Amino acid sequence: MIITTLINRLKAYLRYRRNVEALSRLTDRELSDIGIARWEIDDVARDVARA
């Protein structure tokens, strides 16, 4: 049970990092086109990783 929880948290963290990296590569214009401001990247990536 504990191992499963740790694995799931690690997977969520890795999803979060991938999303932050991908969104950070976009220009401000591209982010605006998808409705995200640069300061929202962490929050958006965290929400997506939890889903």
N, CA, C and O atoms as a Tripos MOL2 file, in Angstrom:
@<TRIPOS>MOLECULE
protein
  204   203    51     0     0
PROTEIN
NO_CHARGES

@<TRIPOS>ATOM
      1 N           0.8140   -1.1820    0.0000 N.3       1 MET1
      2 CA          0.0000    0.0000    0.0000 C.3       1 MET1
      3 C           0.8690    1.2630    0.0000 C.2       1 MET1
      4 O           0.6330    2.1820   -0.7840 O.2       1 MET1
      5 N           1.8570    1.3040    0.8660 N.am      2 ILE2
      6 CA          2.7380    2.4680    0.9300 C.3       2 ILE2
      7 C           3.5420    2.6030   -0.3560 C.2       2 ILE2
      8 O           3.7350    3.7090   -0.8620 O.2       2 ILE2
      9 N           4.0050    1.4880   -0.8760 N.am      3 ILE3
     10 CA          4.7880    1.5000   -2.1190 C.3       3 ILE3
     11 C           3.9340    2.0410   -3.2600 C.2       3 ILE3
     12 O           4.4090    2.8480   -4.0590 O.2       3 ILE3
     13 N           2.6910    1.6090   -3.3410 N.am      4 THR4
     14 CA          1.7900    2.0680   -4.3970 C.3       4 THR4
     15 C           1.5780    3.5720   -4.3040 C.2       4 THR4
     16 O           1.5790    4.2660   -5.3200 O.2       4 THR4
     17 N           1.3990    4.0710   -3.1010 N.am      5 THR5
     18 CA          1.2160    5.5080   -2.8920 C.3       5 THR5
     19 C           2.4610    6.2720   -3.3240 C.2       5 THR5
     20 O           2.3540    7.3040   -3.9870 O.2       5 THR5
     21 N           3.6250    5.7830   -2.9600 N.am      6 LEU6
     22 CA          4.8720    6.4440   -3.3470 C.3       6 LEU6
     23 C           5.0580    6.4500   -4.8590 C.2       6 LEU6
     24 O           5.4730    7.4550   -5.4360 O.2       6 LEU6
     25 N           4.7540    5.3380   -5.4900 N.am      7 ILE7
     26 CA          4.8790    5.2460   -6.9500 C.3       7 ILE7
     27 C           3.9160    6.2210   -7.6200 C.2       7 ILE7
     28 O           4.2910    6.9060   -8.5720 O.2       7 ILE7
     29 N           2.6840    6.2900   -7.1320 N.am      8 ASN8
     30 CA          1.7040    7.2070   -7.7140 C.3       8 ASN8
     31 C           2.1200    8.6610   -7.5420 C.2       8 ASN8
     32 O           1.9390    9.4700   -8.4510 O.2       8 ASN8
     33 N           2.6730    8.9960   -6.3880 N.am      9 ARG9
     34 CA          3.1450   10.3660   -6.1610 C.3       9 ARG9
     35 C           4.3300   10.6950   -7.0580 C.2       9 ARG9
     36 O           4.4310   11.8080   -7.5730 O.2       9 ARG9
     37 N           5.2170    9.7420   -7.2440 N.am     10 LEU10
     38 CA          6.3540    9.9560   -8.1360 C.3      10 LEU10
     39 C           5.8740   10.1700   -9.5690 C.2      10 LEU10
     40 O           6.3640   11.0600  -10.2640 O.2      10 LEU10
     41 N           4.9280    9.3640  -10.0060 N.am     11 LYS11
     42 CA          4.3810    9.5200  -11.3590 C.3      11 LYS11
     43 C           3.7240   10.8850  -11.5300 C.2      11 LYS11
     44 O           3.8960   11.5350  -12.5610 O.2      11 LYS11
     45 N           2.9740   11.3200  -10.5260 N.am     12 ALA12
     46 CA          2.3260   12.6330  -10.5880 C.3      12 ALA12
     47 C           3.3740   13.7470  -10.6450 C.2      12 ALA12
     48 O           3.2160   14.7120  -11.3930 O.2      12 ALA12
     49 N           4.4310   13.6150   -9.8640 N.am     13 TYR13
     50 CA          5.4930   14.6250   -9.8840 C.3      13 TYR13
     51 C           6.1700   14.6680  -11.2570 C.2      13 TYR13
     52 O           6.4560   15.7480  -11.7720 O.2      13 TYR13
     53 N           6.4220   13.5140  -11.8420 N.am     14 LEU14
     54 CA          7.0620   13.4800  -13.1590 C.3      14 LEU14
     55 C           6.1520   14.0850  -14.2240 C.2      14 LEU14
     56 O           6.6320   14.7740  -15.1240 O.2      14 LEU14
     57 N           4.8360   13.8370  -14.1350 N.am     15 ARG15
     58 CA          3.8790   14.4720  -15.0550 C.3      15 ARG15
     59 C           3.9170   15.9860  -14.8820 C.2      15 ARG15
     60 O           3.9160   16.7320  -15.8610 O.2      15 ARG15
     61 N           3.9510   16.4330  -13.6250 N.am     16 TYR16
     62 CA          4.0230   17.8630  -13.3260 C.3      16 TYR16
     63 C           5.2680   18.4880  -13.9630 C.2      16 TYR16
     64 O           5.1690   19.5180  -14.6300 O.2      16 TYR16
     65 N           6.4290   17.8760  -13.7640 N.am     17 ARG17
     66 CA          7.6820   18.4120  -14.3150 C.3      17 ARG17
     67 C           7.6470   18.4650  -15.8380 C.2      17 ARG17
     68 O           8.0850   19.4470  -16.4380 O.2      17 ARG17
     69 N           7.1210   17.3970  -16.4710 N.am     18 ARG18
     70 CA          7.0290   17.3940  -17.9400 C.3      18 ARG18
     71 C           6.1360   18.5260  -18.4310 C.2      18 ARG18
     72 O           6.4580   19.1930  -19.4140 O.2      18 ARG18
     73 N           5.0150   18.7450  -17.7480 N.am     19 ASN19
     74 CA          4.0980   19.8060  -18.1410 C.3      19 ASN19
     75 C           4.7110   21.1870  -17.9440 C.2      19 ASN19
     76 O           4.5500   22.0650  -18.7910 O.2      19 ASN19
     77 N           5.4080   21.3810  -16.8390 N.am     20 VAL20
     78 CA          6.0730   22.6670  -16.6020 C.3      20 VAL20
     79 C           7.1070   22.9180  -17.6990 C.2      20 VAL20
     80 O           7.1830   24.0220  -18.2400 O.2      20 VAL20
     81 N           7.8920   21.9130  -18.0240 N.am     21 GLU21
     82 CA          8.9130   22.0770  -19.0620 C.3      21 GLU21
     83 C           8.2800   22.3940  -20.4120 C.2      21 GLU21
     84 O           8.7490   23.2800  -21.1270 O.2      21 GLU21
     85 N           7.2220   21.6760  -20.7620 N.am     22 ALA22
     86 CA          6.5710   21.8900  -22.0570 C.3      22 ALA22
     87 C           5.9310   23.2810  -22.1260 C.2      22 ALA22
     88 O           6.0870   23.9900  -23.1200 O.2      22 ALA22
     89 N           5.2220   23.6610  -21.0830 N.am     23 LEU23
     90 CA          4.5730   24.9730  -21.0890 C.3      23 LEU23
     91 C           5.5880   26.1040  -21.0420 C.2      23 LEU23
     92 O           5.3620   27.1620  -21.6300 O.2      23 LEU23
     93 N           6.6830   25.8970  -20.3620 N.am     24 SER24
     94 CA          7.7140   26.9320  -20.2590 C.3      24 SER24
     95 C           8.3880   27.2020  -21.5980 C.2      24 SER24
     96 O           8.9080   28.2940  -21.8230 O.2      24 SER24
     97 N           8.3810   26.2230  -22.4780 N.am     25 ARG25
     98 CA          8.9860   26.3980  -23.8010 C.3      25 ARG25
     99 C           8.1250   27.2550  -24.7320 C.2      25 ARG25
    100 O           8.6230   27.7880  -25.7230 O.2      25 ARG25
    101 N           6.8300   27.3880  -24.4110 N.am     26 LEU26
    102 CA          5.9380   28.1640  -25.2720 C.3      26 LEU26
    103 C           6.1890   29.6550  -25.1050 C.2      26 LEU26
    104 O           6.6270   30.1120  -24.0500 O.2      26 LEU26
    105 N           5.9050   30.4000  -26.1590 N.am     27 THR27
    106 CA          6.0130   31.8580  -26.0810 C.3      27 THR27
    107 C           4.7980   32.4020  -25.3290 C.2      27 THR27
    108 O           3.8130   31.6950  -25.1180 O.2      27 THR27
    109 N           4.8900   33.6740  -24.9290 N.am     28 ASP28
    110 CA          3.7560   34.2990  -24.2460 C.3      28 ASP28
    111 C           2.5270   34.3000  -25.1520 C.2      28 ASP28
    112 O           1.4040   34.1380  -24.6740 O.2      28 ASP28
    113 N           2.7290   34.4770  -26.4330 N.am     29 ARG29
    114 CA          1.6180   34.4820  -27.3950 C.3      29 ARG29
    115 C           0.9550   33.1100  -27.4610 C.2      29 ARG29
    116 O          -0.2720   33.0090  -27.4530 O.2      29 ARG29
    117 N           1.7590   32.0610  -27.5260 N.am     30 GLU30
    118 CA          1.2110   30.7010  -27.5720 C.3      30 GLU30
    119 C           0.4510   30.3660  -26.2840 C.2      30 GLU30
    120 O          -0.6150   29.7510  -26.3240 O.2      30 GLU30
    121 N           1.0090   30.7760  -25.1550 N.am     31 LEU31
    122 CA          0.3210   30.5610  -23.8810 C.3      31 LEU31
    123 C          -1.0130   31.3010  -23.8610 C.2      31 LEU31
    124 O          -2.0260   30.7670  -23.4100 O.2      31 LEU31
    125 N          -0.9990   32.5200  -24.3490 N.am     32 SER32
    126 CA         -2.2220   33.3120  -24.3970 C.3      32 SER32
    127 C          -3.2770   32.6450  -25.2800 C.2      32 SER32
    128 O          -4.4660   32.6710  -24.9640 O.2      32 SER32
    129 N          -2.8380   32.0550  -26.3770 N.am     33 ASP33
    130 CA         -3.7620   31.3720  -27.2820 C.3      33 ASP33
    131 C          -4.4880   30.2130  -26.6090 C.2      33 ASP33
    132 O          -5.6250   29.9020  -26.9630 O.2      33 ASP33
    133 N          -3.8350   29.5710  -25.6400 N.am     34 ILE34
    134 CA         -4.4840   28.4580  -24.9400 C.3      34 ILE34
    135 C          -5.0470   28.8920  -23.5800 C.2      34 ILE34
    136 O          -5.4870   28.0630  -22.7840 O.2      34 ILE34
    137 N          -5.0240   30.1980  -23.3330 N.am     35 GLY35
    138 CA         -5.6660   30.7390  -22.1400 C.3      35 GLY35
    139 C          -4.8750   30.6140  -20.8530 C.2      35 GLY35
    140 O          -5.4520   30.5260  -19.7700 O.2      35 GLY35
    141 N          -3.5520   30.6050  -20.9670 N.am     36 ILE36
    142 CA         -2.6960   30.4830  -19.7850 C.3      36 ILE36
    143 C          -1.7140   31.6500  -19.7620 C.2      36 ILE36
    144 O          -1.0990   31.9690  -20.7790 O.2      36 ILE36
    145 N          -1.5700   32.2800  -18.6090 N.am     37 ALA37
    146 CA         -0.5380   33.3010  -18.4280 C.3      37 ALA37
    147 C           0.7190   32.6010  -17.9020 C.2      37 ALA37
    148 O           0.6320   31.5480  -17.2710 O.2      37 ALA37
    149 N           1.8680   33.1860  -18.1620 N.am     38 ARG38
    150 CA          3.1250   32.5560  -17.7530 C.3      38 ARG38
    151 C           3.1630   32.2870  -16.2460 C.2      38 ARG38
    152 O           3.7100   31.2740  -15.8110 O.2      38 ARG38
    153 N           2.5890   33.1810  -15.4570 N.am     39 TRP39
    154 CA          2.6120   32.9950  -14.0040 C.3      39 TRP39
    155 C           1.7020   31.8550  -13.5470 C.2      39 TRP39
    156 O           1.7800   31.4350  -12.3920 O.2      39 TRP39
    157 N           0.8440   31.3480  -14.4280 N.am     40 GLU40
    158 CA         -0.0650   30.2540  -14.0840 C.3      40 GLU40
    159 C           0.4930   28.8640  -14.3940 C.2      40 GLU40
    160 O          -0.1460   27.8600  -14.0790 O.2      40 GLU40
    161 N           1.6540   28.7970  -14.9960 N.am     41 ILE41
    162 CA          2.1980   27.5150  -15.4540 C.3      41 ILE41
    163 C           2.2730   26.4910  -14.3260 C.2      41 ILE41
    164 O           1.8350   25.3540  -14.5010 O.2      41 ILE41
    165 N           2.8140   26.8670  -13.1880 N.am     42 ASP42
    166 CA          2.9260   25.9110  -12.0700 C.3      42 ASP42
    167 C           1.5660   25.3870  -11.6340 C.2      42 ASP42
    168 O           1.3970   24.1870  -11.4210 O.2      42 ASP42
    169 N           0.5930   26.2940  -11.5010 N.am     43 ASP43
    170 CA         -0.7460   25.8730  -11.0670 C.3      43 ASP43
    171 C          -1.4040   24.9430  -12.0770 C.2      43 ASP43
    172 O          -1.9920   23.9270  -11.7070 O.2      43 ASP43
    173 N          -1.3030   25.2970  -13.3490 N.am     44 VAL44
    174 CA         -1.9110   24.4700  -14.3980 C.3      44 VAL44
    175 C          -1.2400   23.1060  -14.4370 C.2      44 VAL44
    176 O          -1.9220   22.0840  -14.5130 O.2      44 VAL44
    177 N           0.0710   23.0770  -14.3860 N.am     45 ALA45
    178 CA          0.7910   21.8020  -14.4210 C.3      45 ALA45
    179 C           0.4520   20.9390  -13.2070 C.2      45 ALA45
    180 O           0.3220   19.7210  -13.3330 O.2      45 ALA45
    181 N           0.3100   21.5470  -12.0540 N.am     46 ARG46
    182 CA         -0.0300   20.8110  -10.8400 C.3      46 ARG46
    183 C          -1.4440   20.2190  -10.9490 C.2      46 ARG46
    184 O          -1.6700   19.0660  -10.5830 O.2      46 ARG46
    185 N          -2.3880   21.0210  -11.4550 N.am     47 ASP47
    186 CA         -3.7720   20.5400  -11.5960 C.3      47 ASP47
    187 C          -3.8570   19.3820  -12.5770 C.2      47 ASP47
    188 O          -4.5680   18.4070  -12.3340 O.2      47 ASP47
    189 N          -3.1360   19.4870  -13.6820 N.am     48 VAL48
    190 CA         -3.1510   18.4300  -14.6890 C.3      48 VAL48
    191 C          -2.5000   17.1560  -14.1440 C.2      48 VAL48
    192 O          -2.9800   16.0540  -14.4070 O.2      48 VAL48
    193 N          -1.4230   17.3010  -13.3960 N.am     49 ALA49
    194 CA         -0.7290   16.1320  -12.8550 C.3      49 ALA49
    195 C          -1.5940   15.3720  -11.8600 C.2      49 ALA49
    196 O          -1.4830   14.1510  -11.7450 O.2      49 ALA49
    197 N          -2.4510   16.0830  -11.1410 N.am     50 ARG50
    198 CA         -3.3180   15.4450  -10.1610 C.3      50 ARG50
    199 C          -4.4650   14.6720  -10.8160 C.2      50 ARG50
    200 O          -4.9950   13.7160  -10.2490 O.2      50 ARG50
    201 N          -4.8300   15.1040  -12.0100 N.am     51 ALA51
    202 CA         -5.9830   14.4830  -12.6910 C.3      51 ALA51
    203 C          -5.6860   13.0870  -13.1790 C.2      51 ALA51
    204 O          -6.5530   12.4420  -13.7680 O.2      51 ALA51
@<TRIPOS>BOND
     1     1     2 1
     2     2     3 1
     3     3     4 2
     4     3     5 am
     5     5     6 1
     6     6     7 1
     7     7     8 2
     8     7     9 am
     9     9    10 1
    10    10    11 1
    11    11    12 2
    12    11    13 am
    13    13    14 1
    14    14    15 1
    15    15    16 2
    16    15    17 am
    17    17    18 1
    18    18    19 1
    19    19    20 2
    20    19    21 am
    21    21    22 1
    22    22    23 1
    23    23    24 2
    24    23    25 am
    25    25    26 1
    26    26    27 1
    27    27    28 2
    28    27    29 am
    29    29    30 1
    30    30    31 1
    31    31    32 2
    32    31    33 am
    33    33    34 1
    34    34    35 1
    35    35    36 2
    36    35    37 am
    37    37    38 1
    38    38    39 1
    39    39    40 2
    40    39    41 am
    41    41    42 1
    42    42    43 1
    43    43    44 2
    44    43    45 am
    45    45    46 1
    46    46    47 1
    47    47    48 2
    48    47    49 am
    49    49    50 1
    50    50    51 1
    51    51    52 2
    52    51    53 am
    53    53    54 1
    54    54    55 1
    55    55    56 2
    56    55    57 am
    57    57    58 1
    58    58    59 1
    59    59    60 2
    60    59    61 am
    61    61    62 1
    62    62    63 1
    63    63    64 2
    64    63    65 am
    65    65    66 1
    66    66    67 1
    67    67    68 2
    68    67    69 am
    69    69    70 1
    70    70    71 1
    71    71    72 2
    72    71    73 am
    73    73    74 1
    74    74    75 1
    75    75    76 2
    76    75    77 am
    77    77    78 1
    78    78    79 1
    79    79    80 2
    80    79    81 am
    81    81    82 1
    82    82    83 1
    83    83    84 2
    84    83    85 am
    85    85    86 1
    86    86    87 1
    87    87    88 2
    88    87    89 am
    89    89    90 1
    90    90    91 1
    91    91    92 2
    92    91    93 am
    93    93    94 1
    94    94    95 1
    95    95    96 2
    96    95    97 am
    97    97    98 1
    98    98    99 1
    99    99   100 2
   100    99   101 am
   101   101   102 1
   102   102   103 1
   103   103   104 2
   104   103   105 am
   105   105   106 1
   106   106   107 1
   107   107   108 2
   108   107   109 am
   109   109   110 1
   110   110   111 1
   111   111   112 2
   112   111   113 am
   113   113   114 1
   114   114   115 1
   115   115   116 2
   116   115   117 am
   117   117   118 1
   118   118   119 1
   119   119   120 2
   120   119   121 am
   121   121   122 1
   122   122   123 1
   123   123   124 2
   124   123   125 am
   125   125   126 1
   126   126   127 1
   127   127   128 2
   128   127   129 am
   129   129   130 1
   130   130   131 1
   131   131   132 2
   132   131   133 am
   133   133   134 1
   134   134   135 1
   135   135   136 2
   136   135   137 am
   137   137   138 1
   138   138   139 1
   139   139   140 2
   140   139   141 am
   141   141   142 1
   142   142   143 1
   143   143   144 2
   144   143   145 am
   145   145   146 1
   146   146   147 1
   147   147   148 2
   148   147   149 am
   149   149   150 1
   150   150   151 1
   151   151   152 2
   152   151   153 am
   153   153   154 1
   154   154   155 1
   155   155   156 2
   156   155   157 am
   157   157   158 1
   158   158   159 1
   159   159   160 2
   160   159   161 am
   161   161   162 1
   162   162   163 1
   163   163   164 2
   164   163   165 am
   165   165   166 1
   166   166   167 1
   167   167   168 2
   168   167   169 am
   169   169   170 1
   170   170   171 1
   171   171   172 2
   172   171   173 am
   173   173   174 1
   174   174   175 1
   175   175   176 2
   176   175   177 am
   177   177   178 1
   178   178   179 1
   179   179   180 2
   180   179   181 am
   181   181   182 1
   182   182   183 1
   183   183   184 2
   184   183   185 am
   185   185   186 1
   186   186   187 1
   187   187   188 2
   188   187   189 am
   189   189   190 1
   190   190   191 1
   191   191   192 2
   192   191   193 am
   193   193   194 1
   194   194   195 1
   195   195   196 2
   196   195   197 am
   197   197   198 1
   198   198   199 1
   199   199   200 2
   200   199   201 am
   201   201   202 1
   202   202   203 1
   203   203   204 2
@<TRIPOS>SUBSTRUCTURE
     1 MET1         2 RESIDUE 1 A MET
     2 ILE2         6 RESIDUE 1 A ILE
     3 ILE3        10 RESIDUE 1 A ILE
     4 THR4        14 RESIDUE 1 A THR
     5 THR5        18 RESIDUE 1 A THR
     6 LEU6        22 RESIDUE 1 A LEU
     7 ILE7        26 RESIDUE 1 A ILE
     8 ASN8        30 RESIDUE 1 A ASN
     9 ARG9        34 RESIDUE 1 A ARG
    10 LEU10       38 RESIDUE 1 A LEU
    11 LYS11       42 RESIDUE 1 A LYS
    12 ALA12       46 RESIDUE 1 A ALA
    13 TYR13       50 RESIDUE 1 A TYR
    14 LEU14       54 RESIDUE 1 A LEU
    15 ARG15       58 RESIDUE 1 A ARG
    16 TYR16       62 RESIDUE 1 A TYR
    17 ARG17       66 RESIDUE 1 A ARG
    18 ARG18       70 RESIDUE 1 A ARG
    19 ASN19       74 RESIDUE 1 A ASN
    20 VAL20       78 RESIDUE 1 A VAL
    21 GLU21       82 RESIDUE 1 A GLU
    22 ALA22       86 RESIDUE 1 A ALA
    23 LEU23       90 RESIDUE 1 A LEU
    24 SER24       94 RESIDUE 1 A SER
    25 ARG25       98 RESIDUE 1 A ARG
    26 LEU26      102 RESIDUE 1 A LEU
    27 THR27      106 RESIDUE 1 A THR
    28 ASP28      110 RESIDUE 1 A ASP
    29 ARG29      114 RESIDUE 1 A ARG
    30 GLU30      118 RESIDUE 1 A GLU
    31 LEU31      122 RESIDUE 1 A LEU
    32 SER32      126 RESIDUE 1 A SER
    33 ASP33      130 RESIDUE 1 A ASP
    34 ILE34      134 RESIDUE 1 A ILE
    35 GLY35      138 RESIDUE 1 A GLY
    36 ILE36      142 RESIDUE 1 A ILE
    37 ALA37      146 RESIDUE 1 A ALA
    38 ARG38      150 RESIDUE 1 A ARG
    39 TRP39      154 RESIDUE 1 A TRP
    40 GLU40      158 RESIDUE 1 A GLU
    41 ILE41      162 RESIDUE 1 A ILE
    42 ASP42      166 RESIDUE 1 A ASP
    43 ASP43      170 RESIDUE 1 A ASP
    44 VAL44      174 RESIDUE 1 A VAL
    45 ALA45      178 RESIDUE 1 A ALA
    46 ARG46      182 RESIDUE 1 A ARG
    47 ASP47      186 RESIDUE 1 A ASP
    48 VAL48      190 RESIDUE 1 A VAL
    49 ALA49      194 RESIDUE 1 A ALA
    50 ARG50      198 RESIDUE 1 A ARG
    51 ALA51      202 RESIDUE 1 A ALA
